[in-house]
Amino acid sequence: MDNARNNYGEICVYCHTPHGANDVISALPLWNRTINQGQYQIYDKPRTLNRPIGQPSPNSLTCLSCHDGTISIDSIINMPGSGRYSEAQKTSMNPAFLDQWPGAAAVHATMGQSPGTGAPTDQQCQFCHTGEANGGTVSGLKFDAFILGTDLRDDHPIGILFPVTFDPGVDFNEPGLTYETAGGAQMKVFDNNGNGYPDKDEPRLYDTGEGFEVECASCHDPHGVPSGGEGTMFNPSFLRINNGIAITDNNPNNAQIVSNTGSALCLTCHAK
């Protein structure tokens, strides 16, 4: 994808920065990405769940800053190096600012547009969003399957308020752990191993002021792996619980992942 976005030469910088983080939303730790402040079309069948549903909270907006398809993958606030910071970049993607990264001119020349000319062309967008440009194919990759858009009515409801009582008439399971983060935010965690800590493979609910809600990070681990380093295992779709997804032979390390069949992820929250 290096011909479609700035290659900052660092992994963490696409989401995090040691200084000058986004303070527009309560996103931790040290969030470095532009945030879409527009309204989303939320799931509109609340009667099927009988639960209130609101706009996505920071624990979803951070994910959507890449996955709703409205913000460039390299749209960060504080680019590596001295003097590459933009306060305005927190809420509005500015291609002219991103063009300041060394090498950006070569990228735009490849795509037939000079740096600093404003919004990207449809052809530029297609390098990432469909993998096609100039009538050809870029590395045979197609990224459109990962773009949710701003219409979330056909996706799992996020911003949905979780019950606070759990009697026989409530079709939800009660999370066993209330955990407070270093920043003071609270989570309800399905503490499957009983260690009193929100492990990466344990679904959770987030309270950002309206009560405990289901958000993107409730079911998805943003870092996607239960281990690190050489031979790291990869959880399909970054799910906190591998929800019965078949283990393929493409990566022999995946054979070590336990496949929790029977809708295990769904049944963590839903009592059916």
Contacts in CASP RR format, 6 or more apart in sequence:
PFRMAT RR
TARGET T0000
AUTHOR 0000-0000-0000
METHOD contacts of the structure
MODEL  1
MDNARNNYGEICVYCHTPHGANDVISALPLWNRTINQGQYQIYDKPRTLN
RPIGQPSPNSLTCLSCHDGTISIDSIINMPGSGRYSEAQKTSMNPAFLDQ
WPGAAAVHATMGQSPGTGAPTDQQCQFCHTGEANGGTVSGLKFDAFILGT
DLRDDHPIGILFPVTFDPGVDFNEPGLTYETAGGAQMKVFDNNGNGYPDK
DEPRLYDTGEGFEVECASCHDPHGVPSGGEGTMFNPSFLRINNGIAITDN
NPNNAQIVSNTGSALCLTCHAK
1 73 0 8 1.000
1 127 0 8 1.000
1 128 0 8 1.000
1 141 0 8 1.000
2 107 0 8 1.000
3 107 0 8 1.000
3 110 0 8 1.000
3 111 0 8 1.000
3 127 0 8 1.000
3 138 0 8 1.000
4 107 0 8 1.000
4 111 0 8 1.000
4 124 0 8 1.000
4 127 0 8 1.000
4 128 0 8 1.000
4 138 0 8 1.000
5 72 0 8 1.000
5 73 0 8 1.000
5 74 0 8 1.000
5 107 0 8 1.000
5 128 0 8 1.000
6 74 0 8 1.000
6 79 0 8 1.000
6 98 0 8 1.000
6 101 0 8 1.000
6 103 0 8 1.000
6 104 0 8 1.000
6 107 0 8 1.000
8 14 0 8 1.000
8 74 0 8 1.000
8 76 0 8 1.000
8 79 0 8 1.000
8 80 0 8 1.000
8 101 0 8 1.000
9 80 0 8 1.000
10 80 0 8 1.000
13 32 0 8 1.000
13 76 0 8 1.000
13 78 0 8 1.000
13 79 0 8 1.000
13 80 0 8 1.000
14 32 0 8 1.000
14 33 0 8 1.000
14 73 0 8 1.000
14 74 0 8 1.000
14 76 0 8 1.000
15 31 0 8 1.000
15 32 0 8 1.000
15 33 0 8 1.000
15 62 0 8 1.000
15 222 0 8 1.000
16 29 0 8 1.000
16 30 0 8 1.000
16 31 0 8 1.000
16 32 0 8 1.000
17 30 0 8 1.000
17 31 0 8 1.000
17 32 0 8 1.000
17 76 0 8 1.000
17 77 0 8 1.000
17 78 0 8 1.000
18 30 0 8 1.000
19 30 0 8 1.000
19 78 0 8 1.000
20 30 0 8 1.000
20 32 0 8 1.000
20 77 0 8 1.000
20 78 0 8 1.000
20 85 0 8 1.000
21 29 0 8 1.000
21 30 0 8 1.000
21 31 0 8 1.000
21 32 0 8 1.000
21 77 0 8 1.000
21 78 0 8 1.000
22 31 0 8 1.000
22 32 0 8 1.000
22 33 0 8 1.000
22 34 0 8 1.000
22 35 0 8 1.000
22 77 0 8 1.000
22 90 0 8 1.000
23 90 0 8 1.000
24 35 0 8 1.000
24 37 0 8 1.000
24 90 0 8 1.000
24 91 0 8 1.000
25 31 0 8 1.000
25 35 0 8 1.000
25 58 0 8 1.000
25 61 0 8 1.000
25 62 0 8 1.000
26 58 0 8 1.000
26 185 0 8 1.000
26 208 0 8 1.000
27 35 0 8 1.000
27 58 0 8 1.000
27 59 0 8 1.000
27 61 0 8 1.000
27 62 0 8 1.000
28 181 0 8 1.000
28 182 0 8 1.000
28 183 0 8 1.000
28 185 0 8 1.000
31 62 0 8 1.000
32 76 0 8 1.000
32 77 0 8 1.000
32 78 0 8 1.000
33 62 0 8 1.000
33 65 0 8 1.000
33 66 0 8 1.000
33 71 0 8 1.000
33 75 0 8 1.000
33 76 0 8 1.000
33 77 0 8 1.000
34 65 0 8 1.000
34 71 0 8 1.000
34 75 0 8 1.000
34 76 0 8 1.000
34 77 0 8 1.000
34 89 0 8 1.000
34 90 0 8 1.000
34 91 0 8 1.000
34 92 0 8 1.000
34 93 0 8 1.000
35 61 0 8 1.000
35 62 0 8 1.000
35 65 0 8 1.000
35 71 0 8 1.000
35 90 0 8 1.000
35 91 0 8 1.000
36 61 0 8 1.000
36 64 0 8 1.000
36 65 0 8 1.000
36 68 0 8 1.000
36 70 0 8 1.000
36 71 0 8 1.000
36 150 0 8 1.000
37 91 0 8 1.000
38 150 0 8 1.000
39 55 0 8 1.000
39 150 0 8 1.000
40 55 0 8 1.000
40 56 0 8 1.000
40 64 0 8 1.000
40 68 0 8 1.000
40 150 0 8 1.000
40 151 0 8 1.000
40 152 0 8 1.000
41 150 0 8 1.000
41 151 0 8 1.000
41 152 0 8 1.000
41 153 0 8 1.000
42 53 0 8 1.000
42 54 0 8 1.000
42 55 0 8 1.000
42 56 0 8 1.000
42 152 0 8 1.000
42 153 0 8 1.000
42 157 0 8 1.000
42 158 0 8 1.000
42 159 0 8 1.000
43 53 0 8 1.000
43 152 0 8 1.000
43 153 0 8 1.000
43 155 0 8 1.000
43 156 0 8 1.000
43 157 0 8 1.000
43 158 0 8 1.000
43 160 0 8 1.000
44 153 0 8 1.000
45 153 0 8 1.000
46 52 0 8 1.000
46 53 0 8 1.000
49 157 0 8 1.000
49 160 0 8 1.000
51 160 0 8 1.000
51 161 0 8 1.000
51 162 0 8 1.000
51 163 0 8 1.000
52 160 0 8 1.000
52 161 0 8 1.000
53 157 0 8 1.000
53 159 0 8 1.000
53 160 0 8 1.000
53 161 0 8 1.000
54 159 0 8 1.000
54 160 0 8 1.000
54 161 0 8 1.000
54 210 0 8 1.000
54 213 0 8 1.000
55 159 0 8 1.000
56 64 0 8 1.000
56 152 0 8 1.000
56 158 0 8 1.000
56 159 0 8 1.000
56 215 0 8 1.000
56 216 0 8 1.000
57 158 0 8 1.000
57 159 0 8 1.000
57 206 0 8 1.000
57 208 0 8 1.000
57 210 0 8 1.000
57 213 0 8 1.000
57 215 0 8 1.000
58 208 0 8 1.000
59 206 0 8 1.000
59 208 0 8 1.000
59 215 0 8 1.000
59 216 0 8 1.000
59 217 0 8 1.000
59 218 0 8 1.000
60 158 0 8 1.000
60 159 0 8 1.000
60 215 0 8 1.000
60 216 0 8 1.000
60 217 0 8 1.000
62 216 0 8 1.000
62 217 0 8 1.000
62 222 0 8 1.000
63 216 0 8 1.000
63 217 0 8 1.000
63 220 0 8 1.000
63 222 0 8 1.000
64 148 0 8 1.000
64 216 0 8 1.000
65 71 0 8 1.000
65 75 0 8 1.000
66 73 0 8 1.000
67 146 0 8 1.000
67 147 0 8 1.000
67 148 0 8 1.000
67 149 0 8 1.000
68 147 0 8 1.000
68 148 0 8 1.000
68 149 0 8 1.000
68 150 0 8 1.000
69 129 0 8 1.000
69 147 0 8 1.000
69 148 0 8 1.000
69 149 0 8 1.000
70 149 0 8 1.000
70 150 0 8 1.000
71 93 0 8 1.000
72 93 0 8 1.000
72 95 0 8 1.000
72 98 0 8 1.000
72 120 0 8 1.000
72 128 0 8 1.000
73 128 0 8 1.000
74 98 0 8 1.000
74 101 0 8 1.000
75 89 0 8 1.000
75 93 0 8 1.000
75 98 0 8 1.000
76 89 0 8 1.000
77 85 0 8 1.000
77 86 0 8 1.000
77 87 0 8 1.000
77 89 0 8 1.000
77 90 0 8 1.000
78 84 0 8 1.000
78 85 0 8 1.000
79 85 0 8 1.000
79 100 0 8 1.000
79 101 0 8 1.000
84 100 0 8 1.000
84 101 0 8 1.000
86 94 0 8 1.000
86 97 0 8 1.000
88 94 0 8 1.000
88 97 0 8 1.000
89 97 0 8 1.000
95 116 0 8 1.000
95 117 0 8 1.000
95 118 0 8 1.000
95 119 0 8 1.000
95 120 0 8 1.000
96 115 0 8 1.000
96 116 0 8 1.000
96 118 0 8 1.000
98 104 0 8 1.000
99 105 0 8 1.000
99 108 0 8 1.000
99 115 0 8 1.000
99 116 0 8 1.000
104 115 0 8 1.000
105 114 0 8 1.000
105 115 0 8 1.000
108 114 0 8 1.000
108 115 0 8 1.000
108 116 0 8 1.000
108 117 0 8 1.000
111 121 0 8 1.000
111 123 0 8 1.000
111 124 0 8 1.000
111 127 0 8 1.000
111 133 0 8 1.000
112 123 0 8 1.000
113 120 0 8 1.000
113 121 0 8 1.000
113 124 0 8 1.000
123 133 0 8 1.000
123 134 0 8 1.000
124 133 0 8 1.000
126 132 0 8 1.000
126 133 0 8 1.000
127 133 0 8 1.000
127 138 0 8 1.000
128 143 0 8 1.000
129 143 0 8 1.000
129 144 0 8 1.000
129 147 0 8 1.000
130 142 0 8 1.000
130 143 0 8 1.000
130 144 0 8 1.000
131 137 0 8 1.000
131 138 0 8 1.000
131 139 0 8 1.000
131 140 0 8 1.000
131 141 0 8 1.000
131 142 0 8 1.000
131 143 0 8 1.000
131 144 0 8 1.000
132 138 0 8 1.000
132 142 0 8 1.000
148 155 0 8 1.000
152 158 0 8 1.000
156 214 0 8 1.000
156 219 0 8 1.000
157 214 0 8 1.000
158 213 0 8 1.000
158 214 0 8 1.000
158 215 0 8 1.000
158 216 0 8 1.000
158 218 0 8 1.000
159 213 0 8 1.000
159 214 0 8 1.000
159 215 0 8 1.000
160 213 0 8 1.000
160 214 0 8 1.000
161 210 0 8 1.000
161 211 0 8 1.000
161 212 0 8 1.000
161 213 0 8 1.000
162 172 0 8 1.000
162 188 0 8 1.000
162 205 0 8 1.000
162 211 0 8 1.000
162 212 0 8 1.000
162 213 0 8 1.000
162 214 0 8 1.000
162 269 0 8 1.000
163 170 0 8 1.000
163 172 0 8 1.000
164 212 0 8 1.000
166 172 0 8 1.000
166 173 0 8 1.000
166 174 0 8 1.000
170 271 0 8 1.000
171 270 0 8 1.000
171 271 0 8 1.000
171 272 0 8 1.000
172 269 0 8 1.000
172 270 0 8 1.000
172 271 0 8 1.000
173 190 0 8 1.000
173 267 0 8 1.000
173 268 0 8 1.000
173 269 0 8 1.000
173 270 0 8 1.000
173 271 0 8 1.000
175 188 0 8 1.000
175 189 0 8 1.000
175 190 0 8 1.000
175 191 0 8 1.000
175 204 0 8 1.000
175 205 0 8 1.000
176 188 0 8 1.000
176 189 0 8 1.000
176 190 0 8 1.000
176 191 0 8 1.000
177 188 0 8 1.000
177 189 0 8 1.000
177 190 0 8 1.000
177 191 0 8 1.000
177 194 0 8 1.000
177 196 0 8 1.000
177 198 0 8 1.000
178 186 0 8 1.000
178 187 0 8 1.000
178 188 0 8 1.000
178 189 0 8 1.000
179 186 0 8 1.000
179 187 0 8 1.000
179 188 0 8 1.000
179 189 0 8 1.000
179 196 0 8 1.000
179 197 0 8 1.000
179 198 0 8 1.000
179 204 0 8 1.000
180 186 0 8 1.000
180 187 0 8 1.000
181 187 0 8 1.000
185 206 0 8 1.000
185 207 0 8 1.000
185 208 0 8 1.000
186 206 0 8 1.000
186 207 0 8 1.000
186 212 0 8 1.000
187 198 0 8 1.000
187 204 0 8 1.000
187 205 0 8 1.000
187 206 0 8 1.000
187 207 0 8 1.000
187 212 0 8 1.000
188 204 0 8 1.000
188 205 0 8 1.000
188 207 0 8 1.000
188 212 0 8 1.000
189 196 0 8 1.000
189 198 0 8 1.000
189 202 0 8 1.000
189 203 0 8 1.000
189 204 0 8 1.000
189 205 0 8 1.000
190 202 0 8 1.000
190 203 0 8 1.000
190 204 0 8 1.000
190 268 0 8 1.000
190 269 0 8 1.000
191 197 0 8 1.000
191 198 0 8 1.000
191 199 0 8 1.000
191 202 0 8 1.000
192 199 0 8 1.000
192 201 0 8 1.000
192 202 0 8 1.000
193 199 0 8 1.000
193 202 0 8 1.000
198 204 0 8 1.000
200 221 0 8 1.000
200 223 0 8 1.000
200 224 0 8 1.000
200 226 0 8 1.000
200 240 0 8 1.000
201 221 0 8 1.000
201 226 0 8 1.000
201 235 0 8 1.000
201 240 0 8 1.000
201 241 0 8 1.000
202 240 0 8 1.000
203 218 0 8 1.000
203 219 0 8 1.000
203 240 0 8 1.000
203 241 0 8 1.000
203 265 0 8 1.000
203 268 0 8 1.000
203 269 0 8 1.000
204 217 0 8 1.000
204 218 0 8 1.000
205 212 0 8 1.000
205 213 0 8 1.000
205 214 0 8 1.000
205 215 0 8 1.000
205 218 0 8 1.000
206 212 0 8 1.000
206 213 0 8 1.000
206 215 0 8 1.000
206 217 0 8 1.000
206 218 0 8 1.000
207 213 0 8 1.000
214 269 0 8 1.000
219 239 0 8 1.000
219 240 0 8 1.000
219 241 0 8 1.000
219 265 0 8 1.000
220 237 0 8 1.000
220 238 0 8 1.000
220 239 0 8 1.000
220 240 0 8 1.000
221 235 0 8 1.000
221 238 0 8 1.000
221 239 0 8 1.000
221 240 0 8 1.000
222 238 0 8 1.000
223 238 0 8 1.000
224 234 0 8 1.000
224 235 0 8 1.000
224 238 0 8 1.000
225 232 0 8 1.000
225 233 0 8 1.000
225 234 0 8 1.000
225 235 0 8 1.000
226 233 0 8 1.000
226 235 0 8 1.000
226 257 0 8 1.000
227 233 0 8 1.000
231 253 0 8 1.000
232 253 0 8 1.000
233 253 0 8 1.000
233 254 0 8 1.000
233 256 0 8 1.000
233 257 0 8 1.000
234 251 0 8 1.000
234 253 0 8 1.000
234 254 0 8 1.000
234 257 0 8 1.000
235 242 0 8 1.000
235 257 0 8 1.000
236 242 0 8 1.000
236 245 0 8 1.000
237 245 0 8 1.000
239 245 0 8 1.000
239 265 0 8 1.000
240 265 0 8 1.000
241 260 0 8 1.000
241 264 0 8 1.000
241 265 0 8 1.000
241 268 0 8 1.000
242 257 0 8 1.000
242 258 0 8 1.000
242 259 0 8 1.000
242 260 0 8 1.000
242 264 0 8 1.000
243 260 0 8 1.000
243 263 0 8 1.000
243 264 0 8 1.000
243 265 0 8 1.000
243 266 0 8 1.000
244 259 0 8 1.000
244 260 0 8 1.000
244 261 0 8 1.000
244 262 0 8 1.000
244 264 0 8 1.000
245 259 0 8 1.000
246 259 0 8 1.000
247 254 0 8 1.000
247 255 0 8 1.000
247 257 0 8 1.000
247 259 0 8 1.000
248 254 0 8 1.000
END
